């Protein structure tokens, strides 16, 4: 996984956490759900990148 992908995924995860916390603080369930979804999306992206890395390692 390239450093740019790692940074991008981490930024998305952090934004999701911030949005979820803001939703918690304001009792906004929709914002909480959006934050959780953004975190999940970032996690899936990271998993996909790990799979790509593993496939590259196998080809070597």
N, C-alpha and C positions, 0 to 999 in steps of 0.2 A: 504494500500500500504506500502510495506516495505521501510525502509530508503534507502536501496541499490537501489531499483527501482527508488525512487525519485531522488537520486543523479545521477544515470545513465541517466535518462530522461533529467535532467537539463543540464548535460554535453553535451548531444546530441543537445539540443536546443541552448546552448551557442556556440558550434562548428558551427552550422548552421548559427547563426547570424554573427559570425566572417567570415565565408566563403562568406556570402552575402555581407558584408561590403567590404571585399577584392575585390570581383567582382565589386562592385560599384566604388572603388578607381581605379581599373585598366581597367574599361570599358569592363569587361569580362562578357558577358551576360550568358554564360554557367555556370560560377562559381556562379553568382547571383542566377540562377535557382536551382542549386544544394543546395545552402545554404537555400533557401526557402523550398525546398523539405525536407531537413533534419529537419528544424524547424517543418514542418507539421507532419513529421513522429513522432517526439518526442511528439508533442501535441496529436496525436492519441494514442500513447502508454500511456500517462498520463490519457487520457480519459478511456481507457480500464482498467487501474488500479483502477480508481475511481469507475467504474462499479463493479469490483470484490469486492472492499471494501463495496459498498452498498449492494451487494448480501450477503456478510458475515454478515452485520448488520441485514439484514432481517431475516436470519436464526436463529439469537439469540433469 
